[in-house]
Amino acid sequence: MKLKKRFQFKNWKKYLFEFLSIFLAVTLAFLLDRWNDDRKDGIAENKILEEIYNGLERDSLDIANDEQYFKIAFRGINYFNEIID
């Protein structure tokens, strides 16, 4: 019987405070972990988008250079076709 009385909620404010403290700590830990994961995902996403942008920029320059090369090549082909005909 003494054991039952000992576990009665005499200090319910103390137990409530401890419960709320633990609940708040665990909740904040999960929130911070989620925030950190979202932040890391954002950084990775920005790096990927930057690489895509840089790749497209290089491809645009390559296309411009290829266009100039092919214009010169077509002029040469047309010149030789005129000579052959």
C-alpha positions in Angstrom: 0.0 0.0 0.0 2.9 2.4 0.7 4.2 1.9 -2.8 0.9 2.9 -4.3 0.8 6.1 -2.3 4.4 6.8 -3.2 3.6 6.9 -6.9 0.5 9.0 -6.6 0.8 12.4 -8.2 1.7 14.5 -5.2 4.1 16.5 -7.3 2.1 16.5 -10.5 3.6 19.9 -11.4 7.1 18.5 -11.3 6.1 15.5 -13.5 4.2 17.7 -15.9 7.2 20.0 -16.2 9.6 17.0 -16.8 7.2 15.6 -19.4 6.9 18.9 -21.2 10.7 19.4 -21.1 11.4 16.1 -22.6 8.6 16.5 -25.2 9.9 19.9 -26.2 13.5 18.7 -26.4 12.6 15.7 -28.7 10.3 17.8 -30.8 12.9 20.5 -31.3 15.5 17.8 -32.2 13.3 16.4 -34.9 12.5 19.9 -36.2 16.2 20.9 -36.3 17.1 17.6 -38.1 14.4 18.2 -40.7 15.5 21.8 -41.2 19.1 20.7 -41.6 18.2 18.1 -44.2 16.1 20.6 -46.1 19.1 23.0 -46.0 21.5 20.4 -47.3 19.0 19.4 -50.1 18.8 23.1 -51.1 22.5 23.4 -51.3 22.8 20.2 -53.4 20.0 21.4 -55.6 21.7 24.8 -56.2 25.0 23.0 -57.1 23.2 20.8 -59.6 21.4 23.7 -61.2 24.6 25.6 -61.4 26.3 22.7 -63.2 23.4 22.4 -65.6 23.7 26.2 -66.3 27.4 26.0 -66.8 27.0 23.0 -69.1 24.4 24.8 -71.2 26.6 27.8 -71.4 29.6 25.7 -72.7 27.3 23.9 -75.1 26.1 27.3 -76.5 29.7 28.4 -77.1 30.5 25.0 -78.8 27.5 25.4 -81.1 28.5 28.9 -82.0 32.0 27.7 -82.8 30.7 24.7 -84.8 28.4 27.0 -86.7 31.4 29.2 -87.8 33.4 26.1 -88.7 30.6 24.6 -90.8 30.0 27.9 -92.6 33.6 27.9 -93.7 33.5 24.2 -94.6 30.4 24.7 -96.7 32.0 27.6 -98.5 35.0 25.3 -99.3 32.7 22.5 -100.5 30.7 24.9 -102.7 34.0 26.3 -104.1 35.2 22.8 -105.0 31.8 21.9 -106.5 32.0 24.9 -108.7 35.5 23.9 -109.9 34.4 20.3 -110.5 31.3 21.3 -112.5 
